[in-house]
Amino acid sequence: MIVDSNIKNAVNGIDHEQCRTIKEHIKAGGDGDIAKPRYQATVIWDSGYHTTSNVSDDQVIIGDEPVRYGGEGMGVTPQDLLLTAVGHCLAATYIGGLSAARINVESLRLHVSGRVNFRAAYGIEPGNPGFEDIKVTVEIQTDASQKEVTVLLKKLERTAPIPDTIMRPVPVNVEIHHYSEPATHSA
């Protein structure tokens, strides 16, 4: 557990005064950037299946496919990124809610897994090429009762943006801008 001893009113490293201030800004923010922030990523193909992604706050993520699928295994797969996003979002949501309830967390670990239908992805059979389902197993140790923690975590699940996004139909709008140079003909 990471604890900043310089923060008053902190539980699990979360500053309650800061959280209240942020919540008030969100309430007052209407549809502005604090209430509905825009996230974006720019993914650049490098070579083979290797990509470099630039995301919010100048973070860089290297993507690739495993060697067994023709990649070089030099980065994370899109499937791993999605599972990580689900797990990270749930962990942040859980810690925020548990901290607000003044429940001290000694440890929190989420195991996130699922199977992807590559037979459909490779056009071998009809079907959905994505995850068949995603399973999350939560291991948590706190100073509260199992019942209290379980009830709170179930309530918090509904407020986690990433799991919410993939559990409901959200349109993915793809615009294609093709650029090509005119072919040169030799005489």
Secondary structure in CASP SS format (residue, H / E / C, confidence):
PFRMAT SS
TARGET T0000
AUTHOR 0000-0000-0000
METHOD secondary structure of the structure
MODEL  1
M C 1.00
I C 1.00
V C 1.00
D C 1.00
S C 1.00
N C 1.00
I C 1.00
K C 1.00
N C 1.00
A E 1.00
V E 1.00
N C 1.00
G C 1.00
I E 1.00
D E 1.00
H H 1.00
E H 1.00
Q H 1.00
C H 1.00
R H 1.00
T H 1.00
I H 1.00
K H 1.00
E H 1.00
H H 1.00
I H 1.00
K H 1.00
A H 1.00
G C 1.00
G C 1.00
D C 1.00
G C 1.00
D C 1.00
I C 1.00
A C 1.00
K C 1.00
P C 1.00
R C 1.00
Y C 1.00
Q C 1.00
A C 1.00
T E 1.00
V E 1.00
I E 1.00
W E 1.00
D E 1.00
S E 1.00
G C 1.00
Y C 1.00
H E 1.00
T E 1.00
T E 1.00
S E 1.00
N E 1.00
V E 1.00
S H 1.00
D H 1.00
D H 1.00
Q E 1.00
V E 1.00
I E 1.00
I E 1.00
G E 1.00
D C 1.00
E C 1.00
P C 1.00
V H 1.00
R H 1.00
Y H 1.00
G C 1.00
G C 1.00
E C 1.00
G C 1.00
M C 1.00
G C 1.00
V E 1.00
T C 1.00
P H 1.00
Q H 1.00
D H 1.00
L H 1.00
L H 1.00
L H 1.00
T H 1.00
A H 1.00
V H 1.00
G H 1.00
H H 1.00
C H 1.00
L H 1.00
A H 1.00
A H 1.00
T H 1.00
Y H 1.00
I H 1.00
G H 1.00
G H 1.00
L H 1.00
S H 1.00
A H 1.00
A C 1.00
R C 1.00
I C 1.00
N C 1.00
V E 1.00
E E 1.00
S E 1.00
L E 1.00
R E 1.00
L E 1.00
H E 1.00
V E 1.00
S E 1.00
G E 1.00
R E 1.00
V E 1.00
N C 1.00
F H 1.00
R H 1.00
A H 1.00
A H 1.00
Y C 1.00
G C 1.00
I C 1.00
E C 1.00
P C 1.00
G C 1.00
N C 1.00
P C 1.00
G C 1.00
F E 1.00
E E 1.00
D E 1.00
I E 1.00
K E 1.00
V E 1.00
T E 1.00
V E 1.00
E E 1.00
I E 1.00
Q E 1.00
T E 1.00
D C 1.00
A C 1.00
S C 1.00
Q H 1.00
K H 1.00
E H 1.00
V H 1.00
T H 1.00
V H 1.00
L H 1.00
L H 1.00
K H 1.00
K H 1.00
L H 1.00
E H 1.00
R C 1.00
T C 1.00
A C 1.00
P H 1.00
I H 1.00
P H 1.00
D H 1.00
T H 1.00
I H 1.00
M H 1.00
R C 1.00
P C 1.00
V C 1.00
P C 1.00
V C 1.00
N C 1.00
V C 1.00
E C 1.00
I C 1.00
H C 1.00
H C 1.00
Y C 1.00
S C 1.00
E C 1.00
P C 1.00
A C 1.00
T C 1.00
H C 1.00
S C 1.00
A C 1.00
END
